[in-house]
Amino acid sequence: MAPIPGVYVRRRFLPSGLLIPLREHTETAVGNPAAVQRTPGAALAVDDEVRRAWEVELPDDLHDRLTGGIERLRAELATFFSVALDPCETVAAVRYPPGSFYRTHRDRAERRDAYGLHRRAVSIVVFVNTGSPHPAADFGGGSLRLHEVAAVPRGILDITPVAGMLVAFRSSQMHEVTPVEWGTRVTIVGWLLKADEADRVTDAGGRPPIAGKRR
């Protein structure tokens, strides 16, 4: 994929030795239906007309390796997006079986809310397996579709998942996950928050909430 202004791509972010345990855990763990915030300030809730996917909590060792890898990119991402960023404190694995999707949405809330979604500055998606039309595809469909991309026709950019690749974009950008047609799509998602110590919001466990990307 040629460089696109406003879209950061690191092709070999995940080492091959990490892909297998991430995929095995995410595909076999029970998980929970992924939630969304349907209206600004509302509680997170499951709405399978908007998002059909399962969020899986990662073991501490895998979680820490992922957040550590993202932390090593933080300065580069801050320069790329021209914004001061806090460290990435948490990520989650997301499983998309056949028929799953995520309709068009923005990750950043328009105004302050109890979940801290208003502080999201950079959205991060890491692909754990590969989608079609790649010859070694693990699933069909399930593209990351970015809207409002000025450098491409119609402003729509479809990114085919490739195992190990990281994609980052502004959390205010409209995007979606197209329906998965066959196989299971596995990704890691996280956000880098705009640096603002006085405005930090955390859940009861001390980590910013991961669930409920805003529609």
C-alpha positions in Angstrom: 0.0 0.0 0.0 1.4 3.4 -1.0 1.7 6.0 1.7 -1.5 7.9 2.3 -1.5 11.3 4.1 -3.1 11.0 7.5 -2.9 7.2 7.7 0.1 5.6 9.5 1.1 2.1 8.5 3.7 -0.2 10.1 3.7 -3.3 8.0 5.7 -5.6 10.4 4.6 -4.4 13.8 3.9 -7.8 15.3 6.7 -10.4 15.2 5.7 -13.8 13.8 6.2 -15.5 17.2 3.5 -13.3 18.7 0.9 -13.9 16.0 0.2 -17.6 16.9 -0.5 -17.1 20.6 -2.6 -14.0 20.0 -4.7 -15.7 17.3 -5.2 -18.9 19.3 -6.2 -17.1 22.5 -8.6 -14.7 20.7 -10.3 -17.4 18.6 -10.8 -19.8 21.6 -11.5 -17.5 24.6 -15.2 -17.0 25.4 -15.2 -13.2 25.1 -18.1 -10.8 25.5 -20.2 -9.1 22.9 -18.5 -5.8 22.0 -20.4 -2.7 23.2 -20.9 0.8 21.7 -21.9 4.2 22.9 -25.1 4.8 21.0 -25.6 8.4 21.9 -23.1 10.9 23.4 -22.6 10.4 27.1 -24.8 7.3 27.2 -23.8 4.1 29.0 -22.0 1.4 26.9 -24.4 -1.2 25.5 -24.5 -4.0 23.1 -26.3 -3.2 19.8 -25.8 -5.9 17.2 -27.3 -3.7 14.5 -24.3 -1.4 14.9 -21.5 -3.8 15.9 -21.3 -7.5 15.8 -18.0 -8.7 17.3 -16.6 -10.2 20.5 -14.1 -8.5 22.7 -11.5 -10.8 24.4 -9.4 -9.9 27.4 -5.7 -10.7 26.9 -3.4 -12.4 29.4 -1.1 -10.0 31.1 2.0 -11.1 29.2 0.5 -10.7 25.8 -1.2 -7.4 26.8 2.1 -6.0 28.1 4.0 -6.9 25.0 1.5 -5.2 22.8 1.3 -2.0 24.8 5.0 -2.0 25.1 5.3 -2.2 21.3 2.8 0.7 20.8 4.7 2.7 23.4 7.8 2.5 21.4 6.0 4.1 18.5 4.3 6.8 20.6 6.8 9.6 19.8 6.7 8.8 16.1 2.9 8.8 16.1 2.8 12.0 18.0 5.0 13.6 15.3 3.0 12.0 12.5 -0.4 13.3 13.8 1.0 16.5 15.3 -0.5 15.9 18.8 1.0 15.3 22.3 0.0 11.8 23.4 -0.2 9.9 26.6 1.1 6.3 26.8 -1.1 3.5 25.5 -2.3 1.8 28.7 -4.6 -0.8 27.4 -5.5 -2.8 24.3 -8.1 -5.5 23.6 -8.4 -8.4 21.2 -11.5 -8.5 19.0 -12.9 -11.5 17.2 -15.1 -11.1 14.1 -16.7 -14.4 13.1 -18.7 -14.8 9.8 -21.5 -12.2 9.5 -19.9 -9.8 12.0 -19.2 -6.1 11.2 -18.9 -2.6 12.6 -21.0 0.1 11.0 -19.5 3.6 10.2 -18.5 5.4 13.4 -16.0 7.7 15.0 -14.0 6.6 18.0 -13.7 10.0 19.6 -16.7 11.5 21.4 -17.6 15.0 20.6 -17.8 16.2 24.2 -16.5 15.1 27.6 -18.0 11.9 28.9 -17.5 9.5 31.9 -15.7 7.0 29.7 -13.0 9.4 28.4 -13.9 8.8 24.8 -13.5 12.5 24.2 -9.7 12.2 24.9 -9.1 9.6 22.1 -6.7 11.1 19.6 -5.2 8.2 17.7 -6.9 4.9 16.9 -4.8 1.9 16.5 -5.7 -1.4 14.8 -3.3 -4.3 14.6 -4.2 -7.2 12.3 -3.5 -10.7 13.8 -4.5 -12.6 10.6 -4.9 -11.9 6.9 -8.0 -11.2 4.9 -8.8 -11.8 1.2 -7.9 -11.2 -1.6 -4.5 -12.1 -0.2 -3.6 -15.6 -1.5 -2.9 -16.8 2.1 -6.1 -15.4 3.4 -7.6 -16.6 6.7 -10.9 -14.9 6.2 -13.0 -13.0 3.5 -14.3 -9.5 3.8 -13.6 -7.7 7.0 -11.7 -4.8 5.5 -10.9 -1.7 7.5 -12.7 1.0 5.6 -11.6 4.6 6.2 -13.8 7.5 5.2 -12.9 11.1 4.7 -9.5 10.3 3.1 -8.8 13.3 0.9 -6.0 11.7 -1.1 -8.1 8.8 -2.6 -11.2 8.7 -4.9 -14.5 9.3 -3.2 -12.6 9.7 0.1 -12.9 6.0 0.9 -9.9 3.8 1.5 -10.2 0.0 2.0 -7.3 -1.6 3.9 -7.0 -5.4 3.5 -5.8 -6.9 6.8 -2.4 -8.5 6.7 -1.1 -10.4 9.7 1.3 -8.3 11.8 0.4 -4.9 10.3 -0.5 -1.9 12.4 -2.7 0.9 11.1 -3.2 4.2 13.0 -5.5 7.1 12.2 -7.1 10.1 13.9 -9.9 8.9 16.3 -12.2 11.6 14.9 -12.1 10.0 11.4 -15.1 8.1 10.2 -14.4 4.4 9.6 -16.0 0.9 9.7 -15.3 -2.8 9.5 -17.0 -4.4 6.4 -18.9 -7.6 7.0 -16.8 -10.8 7.4 -17.9 -13.3 4.7 -16.1 -16.4 5.9 -13.4 -17.4 8.4 -12.7 -15.3 11.6 -11.0 -11.9 11.6 -8.8 -11.2 14.6 -7.5 -7.8 15.5 -6.0 -5.8 18.4 -7.5 -2.4 19.1 -6.3 0.5 21.2 -6.2 4.3 21.5 -3.6 6.8 22.3 -5.1 9.6 24.3 -4.4 13.3 23.9 -2.0 14.3 26.7 -4.0 16.1 29.4 -3.3 15.0 33.0 -6.1 16.9 34.5 -8.7 15.4 32.2 -7.8 11.7 32.5 -10.7 9.4 33.1 -10.2 5.8 34.2 -12.4 2.8 35.1 -12.5 1.1 38.5 -9.4 -0.9 37.7 -7.3 2.2 36.9 -7.1 1.7 33.1 -9.0 3.8 30.6 -12.0 1.8 29.3 -11.4 -0.1 26.2 -14.9 -1.1 25.1 -17.5 1.0 23.5 -16.0 2.7 20.5 -18.4 5.4 19.7 -20.6 5.0 16.6 
